[in-house]
Amino acid sequence: MTEEDDGAGEHTDAGSLDAELVRHYNDGETIENLAKHYALSYRKVRTVLLAAGVTLRPPKIPLPPTPPGLVNAYLAGRSIRQLAAIHGMSYDQTRRVLLAEGVVLRPRGRQ
């Protein structure tokens, strides 16, 4: 990486920029935000992190807002499949929303 790559012109060498990217990523910053801040491509930041031996976090899947009544309907006995159909969501999305809301899911199938 050269000084031109960092975009900010505040780094004297590639090693210091690489170390800074690693430090910020390990502190919880996203690759997208690092790329934007340093005027680098997503791919360039990712490549630097991987070359430094950083284990990348899995991408977070954005969840849709929880539809009103979804949790209460599940707790009242509706199935995830029923709720998915009612709210126009996939089964997996509905399940992830319920889990994100802290709902303890019932065992699969009728018991």
Short mmCIF file of the C-alpha atoms (twelve columns), coordinates in Angstrom:
data_MODEL
# 
_entry.id   MODEL 
# 
loop_
_atom_site.group_PDB 
_atom_site.id 
_atom_site.type_symbol 
_atom_site.label_atom_id 
_atom_site.label_alt_id 
_atom_site.label_comp_id 
_atom_site.label_asym_id 
_atom_site.label_seq_id 
_atom_site.Cartn_x 
_atom_site.Cartn_y 
_atom_site.Cartn_z 
_atom_site.pdbx_PDB_model_num 
ATOM 1   C CA . MET A 1   0.000   0.000   0.000  1 
ATOM 2   C CA . THR A 2   1.330   3.453   -0.823 1 
ATOM 3   C CA . GLU A 3   0.707   6.841   0.690  1 
ATOM 4   C CA . GLU A 4   -1.672  7.603   -2.166 1 
ATOM 5   C CA . ASP A 5   -3.815  4.610   -1.119 1 
ATOM 6   C CA . ASP A 6   -4.633  5.900   2.351  1 
ATOM 7   C CA . GLY A 7   -6.532  8.901   1.061  1 
ATOM 8   C CA . ALA A 8   -5.880  11.014  4.149  1 
ATOM 9   C CA . GLY A 9   -2.160  11.596  3.590  1 
ATOM 10  C CA . GLU A 10  -1.543  11.297  7.311  1 
ATOM 11  C CA . HIS A 11  0.473   8.073   7.244  1 
ATOM 12  C CA . THR A 12  4.174   7.801   6.505  1 
ATOM 13  C CA . ASP A 13  4.156   4.192   5.352  1 
ATOM 14  C CA . ALA A 14  1.948   1.289   4.469  1 
ATOM 15  C CA . GLY A 15  2.807   -0.584  7.675  1 
ATOM 16  C CA . SER A 16  1.366   2.092   9.927  1 
ATOM 17  C CA . LEU A 17  -1.837  2.282   7.904  1 
ATOM 18  C CA . ASP A 18  -2.144  -1.498  7.903  1 
ATOM 19  C CA . ALA A 19  -1.635  -1.582  11.681 1 
ATOM 20  C CA . GLU A 20  -4.215  1.168   12.123 1 
ATOM 21  C CA . LEU A 21  -6.768  -0.696  9.997  1 
ATOM 22  C CA . VAL A 22  -6.183  -3.875  12.010 1 
ATOM 23  C CA . ARG A 23  -6.485  -2.023  15.314 1 
ATOM 24  C CA . HIS A 24  -9.739  -0.291  14.335 1 
ATOM 25  C CA . TYR A 25  -11.225 -3.515  12.938 1 
ATOM 26  C CA . ASN A 26  -10.318 -5.418  16.098 1 
ATOM 27  C CA . ASP A 27  -11.928 -2.618  18.113 1 
ATOM 28  C CA . GLY A 28  -15.224 -3.370  16.327 1 
ATOM 29  C CA . GLU A 29  -15.169 -1.083  13.282 1 
ATOM 30  C CA . THR A 30  -16.620 -2.522  10.065 1 
ATOM 31  C CA . ILE A 31  -14.723 -2.993  6.829  1 
ATOM 32  C CA . GLU A 32  -17.241 -0.701  5.114  1 
ATOM 33  C CA . ASN A 33  -16.609 2.129   7.565  1 
ATOM 34  C CA . LEU A 34  -12.841 1.700   7.396  1 
ATOM 35  C CA . ALA A 35  -12.915 1.797   3.607  1 
ATOM 36  C CA . LYS A 36  -14.992 4.964   3.664  1 
ATOM 37  C CA . HIS A 37  -12.855 6.690   6.329  1 
ATOM 38  C CA . TYR A 38  -9.539  5.949   4.603  1 
ATOM 39  C CA . ALA A 39  -10.866 6.373   1.033  1 
ATOM 40  C CA . LEU A 40  -10.000 2.772   0.188  1 
ATOM 41  C CA . SER A 41  -12.000 0.073   -1.522 1 
ATOM 42  C CA . TYR A 42  -13.743 -2.589  0.543  1 
ATOM 43  C CA . ARG A 43  -11.580 -5.184  -1.183 1 
ATOM 44  C CA . LYS A 44  -8.336  -3.337  -0.316 1 
ATOM 45  C CA . VAL A 45  -9.229  -3.121  3.403  1 
ATOM 46  C CA . ARG A 46  -10.311 -6.774  3.453  1 
ATOM 47  C CA . THR A 47  -7.072  -7.838  1.751  1 
ATOM 48  C CA . VAL A 48  -4.964  -5.885  4.271  1 
ATOM 49  C CA . LEU A 49  -6.824  -7.446  7.197  1 
ATOM 50  C CA . LEU A 50  -6.490  -10.968 5.828  1 
ATOM 51  C CA . ALA A 51  -2.779  -10.455 5.062  1 
ATOM 52  C CA . ALA A 52  -2.308  -9.344  8.687  1 
ATOM 53  C CA . GLY A 53  -3.854  -12.619 9.873  1 
ATOM 54  C CA . VAL A 54  -7.077  -11.069 11.162 1 
ATOM 55  C CA . THR A 55  -10.036 -13.430 11.482 1 
ATOM 56  C CA . LEU A 56  -12.925 -11.602 9.858  1 
ATOM 57  C CA . ARG A 57  -16.271 -11.422 11.634 1 
ATOM 58  C CA . PRO A 58  -19.262 -12.869 9.796  1 
ATOM 59  C CA . PRO A 59  -21.424 -10.227 8.142  1 
ATOM 60  C CA . LYS A 60  -24.448 -9.165  10.117 1 
ATOM 61  C CA . ILE A 61  -27.717 -9.861  8.397  1 
ATOM 62  C CA . PRO A 62  -29.967 -6.858  8.796  1 
ATOM 63  C CA . LEU A 63  -33.338 -7.720  10.274 1 
ATOM 64  C CA . PRO A 64  -36.558 -6.030  9.271  1 
ATOM 65  C CA . PRO A 65  -38.372 -4.118  12.010 1 
ATOM 66  C CA . THR A 66  -40.445 -6.371  14.240 1 
ATOM 67  C CA . PRO A 67  -44.055 -6.218  13.046 1 
ATOM 68  C CA . PRO A 68  -46.510 -5.220  15.770 1 
ATOM 69  C CA . GLY A 69  -48.050 -8.240  17.454 1 
ATOM 70  C CA . LEU A 70  -45.555 -10.754 16.059 1 
ATOM 71  C CA . VAL A 71  -44.088 -11.773 19.413 1 
ATOM 72  C CA . ASN A 72  -47.458 -11.922 21.169 1 
ATOM 73  C CA . ALA A 73  -48.950 -13.986 18.339 1 
ATOM 74  C CA . TYR A 74  -46.089 -16.490 18.596 1 
ATOM 75  C CA . LEU A 75  -46.404 -16.658 22.369 1 
ATOM 76  C CA . ALA A 76  -50.148 -17.202 21.943 1 
ATOM 77  C CA . GLY A 77  -49.502 -20.317 19.857 1 
ATOM 78  C CA . ARG A 78  -49.096 -19.256 16.222 1 
ATOM 79  C CA . SER A 79  -46.345 -21.047 14.307 1 
ATOM 80  C CA . ILE A 80  -43.386 -19.341 12.730 1 
ATOM 81  C CA . ARG A 81  -44.670 -20.406 9.295  1 
ATOM 82  C CA . GLN A 82  -48.081 -18.849 9.993  1 
ATOM 83  C CA . LEU A 83  -46.494 -15.616 11.180 1 
ATOM 84  C CA . ALA A 84  -44.187 -15.507 8.160  1 
ATOM 85  C CA . ALA A 85  -47.183 -15.798 5.822  1 
ATOM 86  C CA . ILE A 86  -49.213 -13.201 7.749  1 
ATOM 87  C CA . HIS A 87  -46.396 -10.634 7.787  1 
ATOM 88  C CA . GLY A 88  -45.013 -11.326 4.306  1 
ATOM 89  C CA . MET A 89  -41.638 -12.508 5.580  1 
ATOM 90  C CA . SER A 90  -39.627 -15.669 5.032  1 
ATOM 91  C CA . TYR A 91  -39.559 -18.394 7.667  1 
ATOM 92  C CA . ASP A 92  -35.880 -17.679 8.404  1 
ATOM 93  C CA . GLN A 93  -36.450 -13.918 8.739  1 
ATOM 94  C CA . THR A 94  -39.369 -14.465 11.083 1 
ATOM 95  C CA . ARG A 95  -37.371 -16.897 13.189 1 
ATOM 96  C CA . ARG A 96  -34.389 -14.493 13.404 1 
ATOM 97  C CA . VAL A 97  -36.682 -11.606 14.411 1 
ATOM 98  C CA . LEU A 98  -38.231 -13.702 17.187 1 
ATOM 99  C CA . LEU A 99  -34.799 -14.748 18.453 1 
ATOM 100 C CA . ALA A 100 -33.570 -11.135 18.311 1 
ATOM 101 C CA . GLU A 101 -36.576 -10.163 20.435 1 
ATOM 102 C CA . GLY A 102 -35.495 -12.699 23.058 1 
ATOM 103 C CA . VAL A 103 -38.270 -15.213 22.452 1 
ATOM 104 C CA . VAL A 104 -37.526 -18.793 23.504 1 
ATOM 105 C CA . LEU A 105 -38.704 -20.880 20.584 1 
ATOM 106 C CA . ARG A 106 -40.892 -23.936 21.058 1 
ATOM 107 C CA . PRO A 107 -39.619 -27.332 19.913 1 
ATOM 108 C CA . ARG A 108 -40.276 -28.127 16.256 1 
ATOM 109 C CA . GLY A 109 -43.430 -30.001 15.342 1 
ATOM 110 C CA . ARG A 110 -46.471 -30.699 17.458 1 
ATOM 111 C CA . GLN A 111 -45.682 -32.091 20.857 1 
# 
